[in-house]
Amino acid sequence: MRRNAILFVGISLLSGFGSSAMSLVAGIWILDLTGSPSLAGLAGLCVYAPAIAGPWLGGLVDRVPRRALLITTNVVLAAVLLTLLAGRAWLIYTVSFAYGLSYVLLDAGESALLPSALAPEELGAVNGWRSSAQEGMKLVSPAAGAAVYAWHGGPAVAVLSALMPLVVAVLYALLRFPGALVPPPRTTERGFRAGLAVLRGRRILRVTVLLAAVSIALSGFATAAVYAVVTDDLNLPSTFLGVLMSAQGAGSIVAGLVAGRVIGRWGAVATAVAGAVLFAAGLLARCVPWWPALVTGAVVGGVGLPWTLVAAVTAIQLHTPAHLLGRVSATANTAMFGPIALANPLGSAAVVLGGRPSLLAAAVLGLAVAGVAAIRPSAPAHRTGPRSPRRS
């Protein structure tokens, strides 16, 4: 089991490095090719658009051998990345869309594969470690990608990014599973309906996914408000936003390292509630007209947000029938990350009233949702019945 845990963390490190480096360079590359900031911004839209089809792509995860799907997806992604050697803007959009598709398939497939490779009591810890690995790469890889781009241009970044999924595919092949590996059973249940039915049918899933969705949406809503507080209210240079991003990243790394212990002691619902409260507290701290309070708020929020996400993912893995894990994971990802597409522009519009009022409103909403979720005791975080057969 420890071998598998190390491999999964390594997969998160390599995947996070390649995708984070390419996500920054894609926009810069399009800007250099076209001279248009608006066209450069569309690369991000291509990445997030496939998330809409998450519940149906999750159905694919439940119909084919999961490890084979993960390996194939990474190999195909590497091949698509190498098309960027032609240096055309439309190919960058294509690759961004391919990244978006791969995120949906890999997130759902890996969430469905983890319970087959790890003991139930290890899931929370490994999910936390994976979160820390991904957050760590967000701090390192964009700068590395920009440096490679400045050194030898976009094609060099494309080759470096293509190498990552190839190594990841090898790591997936090295995973060991107890017992025989059998494909998921064929089912006629539709992806969206089946995934939604499971999420709605179990309180622990409803509550943890809701708390993660609200917290993630509020993080998008508060983005413009933080910009306004830094530059308008405190008259700090815009580069100070980089300090806040690093502080939040540091908090997220620490949060991931301890998330497994917190879930094991308190349970998934209590961890998600605590995460939502900490995230809201971080927003409140950023209302204080003192720059150290902003840094403290970023660290506290950086701890809270990953706790909500790790709690939701772990709850799904422990409380979902094995043959539905792919579509439930993908449906949950759409529910958790979809609202940010609306919350972000709403926050940009609301900031005309000032940064602090927006942060205060977001914090109050987050605390209110956490309070409602905490009213009713949660179910135990561990699986009480017999485990479903292991599948890959």
VOVEX-89785 format. One line per 10 residues: number of its first residue (from 1); for each residue x, y, z of C-alpha. Coordinates in nm, 2 decimals. Example, Ala and Ser with C-alpha at 12.3 -4.5 7.8 and 13.67 -1.06 7.14 Angstrom:
<rs>
1 = 1.23/-0.45/0.78; 1.37/-0.11/0.71
</rs>
This chain:
<rs>
1 = 0.00/0.00/0.00; 0.28/0.24/0.08; 0.43/0.18/-0.27; 0.10/0.28/-0.42; 0.07/0.59/-0.20; 0.42/0.71/-0.31; 0.33/0.65/-0.68; 0.01/0.85/-0.65; 0.19/1.14/-0.49; 0.46/1.12/-0.76
11 = 0.18/1.13/-1.02; 0.04/1.44/-0.87; 0.38/1.61/-0.86; 0.45/1.54/-1.23; 0.10/1.61/-1.35; 0.09/1.93/-1.16; 0.43/2.05/-1.29; 0.35/1.99/-1.66; 0.00/2.13/-1.65; 0.08/2.44/-1.44
21 = 0.38/2.52/-1.66; 0.18/2.49/-1.98; -0.12/2.68/-1.85; 0.08/3.00/-1.80; 0.29/2.96/-2.12; -0.02/2.90/-2.34; -0.15/3.25/-2.27; 0.19/3.41/-2.32; 0.25/3.22/-2.64; -0.08/3.32/-2.79
31 = -0.02/3.68/-2.69; 0.31/3.68/-2.86; 0.17/3.51/-3.18; -0.14/3.73/-3.21; -0.07/4.04/-3.01; -0.43/4.01/-2.86; -0.48/3.99/-2.48; -0.85/3.88/-2.54; -0.74/3.59/-2.76; -0.48/3.49/-2.50
41 = -0.75/3.48/-2.24; -0.96/3.23/-2.44; -0.70/2.96/-2.37; -0.83/2.94/-2.02; -1.19/2.90/-2.15; -1.08/2.61/-2.36; -0.94/2.44/-2.05; -1.25/2.48/-1.84; -1.52/2.41/-2.11; -1.49/2.03/-2.10
51 = -1.59/2.03/-1.73; -1.95/2.08/-1.84; -1.95/1.73/-1.98; -1.79/1.59/-1.67; -2.09/1.37/-1.56; -2.10/1.20/-1.90; -1.72/1.16/-1.93; -1.74/1.01/-1.58; -1.97/0.74/-1.73; -1.69/0.64/-1.96
61 = -1.46/0.59/-1.66; -1.71/0.34/-1.52; -1.74/0.14/-1.85; -1.37/0.07/-1.92; -1.07/-0.06/-1.72; -0.97/0.25/-1.52; -0.59/0.21/-1.52; -0.59/0.15/-1.89; -0.79/0.46/-1.94; -0.56/0.67/-1.73
71 = -0.25/0.54/-1.91; -0.41/0.59/-2.26; -0.52/0.95/-2.17; -0.17/1.05/-2.06; -0.01/0.90/-2.37; -0.26/1.07/-2.60; -0.21/1.40/-2.42; 0.17/1.38/-2.47; 0.11/1.32/-2.84; -0.12/1.62/-2.86
81 = 0.13/1.84/-2.68; 0.40/1.76/-2.93; 0.18/1.91/-3.21; 0.27/2.25/-3.06; 0.61/2.21/-3.22; 0.44/2.36/-3.53; 0.39/2.68/-3.34; 0.04/2.77/-3.45; -0.21/2.96/-3.23; -0.50/2.74/-3.32
91 = -0.30/2.44/-3.20; -0.25/2.60/-2.86; -0.63/2.63/-2.83; -0.66/2.26/-2.93; -0.40/2.16/-2.67; -0.58/2.36/-2.40; -0.91/2.19/-2.48; -0.73/1.85/-2.47; -0.59/1.94/-2.13; -0.94/2.02/-2.01
101 = -1.07/1.68/-2.13; -0.78/1.51/-1.97; -0.84/1.69/-1.64; -1.20/1.55/-1.63; -1.10/1.20/-1.72; -0.79/1.18/-1.50; -0.96/1.33/-1.20; -1.26/1.10/-1.22; -1.04/0.80/-1.31; -0.79/0.85/-1.04
111 = -1.06/0.91/-0.77; -1.22/0.59/-0.88; -0.89/0.40/-0.89; -0.76/0.51/-0.55; -1.00/0.30/-0.33; -0.88/-0.01/-0.53; -0.52/0.06/-0.45; -0.53/0.19/-0.09; -0.69/0.09/0.23; -0.99/0.30/0.34
121 = -0.80/0.45/0.63; -0.52/0.57/0.40; -0.74/0.76/0.15; -0.77/1.08/0.35; -0.39/1.11/0.41; -0.30/1.03/0.04; -0.57/1.27/-0.09; -0.41/1.54/0.13; -0.06/1.46/0.02; -0.17/1.48/-0.34
131 = -0.33/1.82/-0.27; 0.00/1.94/-0.12; 0.19/1.81/-0.42; -0.03/1.99/-0.66; -0.02/2.32/-0.46; 0.35/2.30/-0.44; 0.38/2.26/-0.81; 0.16/2.57/-0.86; 0.43/2.77/-0.68; 0.72/2.63/-0.87
141 = 0.62/2.52/-1.22; 0.48/2.86/-1.36; 0.81/3.02/-1.30; 1.00/2.73/-1.45; 0.77/2.73/-1.75; 0.82/3.10/-1.80; 1.20/3.06/-1.77; 1.21/2.78/-2.03; 0.99/2.99/-2.26; 1.22/3.28/-2.23
151 = 1.52/3.06/-2.29; 1.40/2.86/-2.59; 1.04/2.95/-2.67; 0.71/2.76/-2.66; 0.83/2.44/-2.84; 1.07/2.37/-2.55; 0.79/2.41/-2.30; 0.57/2.18/-2.51; 0.84/1.91/-2.51; 0.90/1.94/-2.13
161 = 0.52/1.93/-2.07; 0.48/1.62/-2.30; 0.74/1.44/-2.10; 0.54/1.46/-1.78; 0.23/1.26/-1.89; 0.46/0.99/-2.04; 0.63/0.94/-1.71; 0.29/0.95/-1.53; 0.17/0.67/-1.76; 0.46/0.46/-1.65
171 = 0.38/0.53/-1.28; 0.02/0.42/-1.34; 0.15/0.10/-1.49; 0.37/0.03/-1.18; 0.07/0.04/-0.94; -0.01/-0.29/-0.76; -0.36/-0.40/-0.68; -0.46/-0.68/-0.43; -0.66/-0.95/-0.60; -0.75/-0.99/-0.97
181 = -0.81/-0.68/-1.18; -1.15/-0.68/-1.34; -1.32/-0.41/-1.55; -1.61/-0.22/-1.40; -1.95/-0.39/-1.47; -2.15/-0.26/-1.77; -2.44/-0.05/-1.66; -2.73/0.12/-1.83; -2.75/0.40/-1.57; -2.70/0.75/-1.73
191 = -2.39/0.94/-1.61; -2.56/1.26/-1.49; -2.86/1.10/-1.33; -2.67/0.82/-1.17; -2.40/1.05/-1.03; -2.65/1.31/-0.91; -2.86/1.04/-0.74; -2.57/0.91/-0.53; -2.47/1.27/-0.43; -2.82/1.36/-0.33
201 = -2.89/1.03/-0.16; -2.62/1.04/0.11; -2.59/1.33/0.35; -2.22/1.31/0.39; -2.18/1.35/0.01; -2.43/1.63/-0.01; -2.28/1.83/0.27; -1.91/1.79/0.18; -1.96/1.86/-0.19; -2.18/2.17/-0.11
211 = -1.92/2.31/0.13; -1.64/2.26/-0.13; -1.85/2.41/-0.40; -1.95/2.72/-0.20; -1.59/2.78/-0.08; -1.44/2.74/-0.43; -1.71/2.97/-0.57; -1.64/3.23/-0.30; -1.27/3.21/-0.38; -1.35/3.32/-0.74
221 = -1.59/3.58/-0.62; -1.33/3.73/-0.39; -1.05/3.75/-0.65; -1.13/4.10/-0.77; -1.20/4.22/-0.42; -0.85/4.12/-0.30; -0.70/4.30/-0.60; -0.90/4.62/-0.50; -0.80/4.60/-0.13; -0.43/4.56/-0.22
231 = -0.40/4.83/-0.49; -0.68/5.08/-0.40; -0.74/5.06/-0.03; -0.38/4.99/0.09; -0.20/5.15/-0.21; 0.03/4.85/-0.23; 0.21/4.76/-0.55; 0.03/4.49/-0.76; 0.33/4.27/-0.71; 0.22/4.22/-0.35
241 = -0.05/3.99/-0.50; 0.24/3.75/-0.56; 0.32/3.75/-0.19; -0.04/3.67/-0.11; -0.05/3.39/-0.37; 0.27/3.24/-0.22; 0.12/3.27/0.14; -0.20/3.09/0.03; 0.01/2.82/-0.14; 0.21/2.77/0.17
251 = -0.11/2.73/0.38; -0.25/2.48/0.12; 0.07/2.27/0.13; 0.05/2.25/0.51; -0.33/2.18/0.49; -0.28/1.88/0.26; -0.01/1.73/0.48; -0.24/1.72/0.79; -0.58/1.67/0.61; -0.57/1.29/0.65
261 = -0.52/1.31/1.03; -0.80/1.57/1.06; -1.04/1.36/0.86; -0.95/1.05/1.06; -1.01/1.23/1.39; -1.31/1.45/1.31; -1.47/1.29/1.00; -1.53/1.43/0.65; -1.82/1.66/0.73; -1.66/1.82/1.04
271 = -1.34/1.87/0.84; -1.53/2.03/0.55; -1.71/2.26/0.80; -1.38/2.36/0.96; -1.23/2.43/0.62; -1.52/2.65/0.52; -1.50/2.84/0.85; -1.12/2.89/0.81; -1.17/3.01/0.45; -1.43/3.26/0.56
281 = -1.21/3.37/0.84; -0.93/3.43/0.59; -1.16/3.65/0.39; -1.25/3.85/0.70; -0.88/3.90/0.78; -0.83/4.05/0.44; -1.08/4.32/0.53; -0.84/4.46/0.80; -0.65/4.76/0.67; -0.31/4.62/0.76
291 = -0.09/4.43/0.52; 0.02/4.16/0.77; -0.35/4.08/0.82; -0.38/4.02/0.44; -0.09/3.77/0.45; -0.23/3.60/0.76; -0.57/3.58/0.59; -0.41/3.43/0.28; -0.24/3.16/0.49; -0.56/3.08/0.69
301 = -0.77/3.07/0.37; -0.51/2.85/0.21; -0.55/2.60/0.49; -0.93/2.60/0.48; -1.00/2.57/0.10; -0.81/2.24/0.05; -0.97/2.09/0.36; -1.32/2.13/0.20; -1.20/1.97/-0.12; -1.00/1.68/0.03
311 = -1.29/1.60/0.26; -1.54/1.59/-0.03; -1.31/1.37/-0.24; -1.24/1.13/0.04; -1.61/1.11/0.13; -1.70/1.02/-0.23; -1.43/0.75/-0.24; -1.55/0.59/0.08; -1.93/0.62/0.04; -1.99/0.56/-0.33
321 = -2.06/0.21/-0.49; -1.74/0.11/-0.67; -1.91/0.07/-1.01; -2.03/0.43/-1.00; -1.72/0.60/-0.87; -1.62/0.75/-1.21; -1.95/0.93/-1.28; -2.00/1.03/-0.92; -1.65/1.18/-0.90; -1.70/1.36/-1.23
331 = -2.04/1.49/-1.14; -1.91/1.62/-0.80; -1.62/1.79/-0.98; -1.86/1.97/-1.20; -2.07/2.07/-0.90; -1.77/2.19/-0.71; -1.58/2.38/-0.98; -1.87/2.48/-1.21; -2.01/2.76/-1.00; -1.68/2.95/-1.01
341 = -1.75/3.04/-1.37; -2.04/3.25/-1.25; -1.90/3.37/-0.92; -1.58/3.52/-1.08; -1.76/3.77/-1.31; -2.01/3.85/-1.03; -1.73/3.93/-0.80; -1.57/4.15/-1.07; -1.90/4.34/-1.10; -1.96/4.37/-0.72
351 = -1.61/4.52/-0.66; -1.75/4.86/-0.78; -1.90/4.88/-0.43; -1.55/4.84/-0.29; -1.32/4.54/-0.21; -1.40/4.51/0.16; -1.78/4.49/0.13; -1.74/4.21/-0.13; -1.50/4.02/0.10; -1.74/4.07/0.40
361 = -2.04/3.95/0.20; -1.85/3.64/0.09; -1.73/3.56/0.44; -2.08/3.59/0.58; -2.22/3.36/0.32; -1.95/3.11/0.38; -2.00/3.11/0.75; -2.38/3.08/0.71; -2.35/2.77/0.49; -2.09/2.62/0.73
371 = -2.33/2.68/1.02; -2.62/2.52/0.85; -2.40/2.22/0.76; -2.28/2.18/1.12; -2.63/2.17/1.27; -2.68/1.80/1.21; -2.42/1.55/1.33; -2.24/1.37/1.05; -2.22/1.01/0.98; -1.89/0.83/1.06
381 = -1.62/0.89/0.80; -1.52/0.52/0.78; -1.70/0.26/0.57; -1.93/0.05/0.79; -2.04/-0.22/0.55; -1.84/-0.47/0.35; -1.62/-0.32/0.09; -1.71/-0.35/-0.28; -1.50/-0.57/-0.50; -1.17/-0.40/-0.61
391 = -1.17/-0.28/-0.96; -0.93/-0.09/-1.19
</rs>
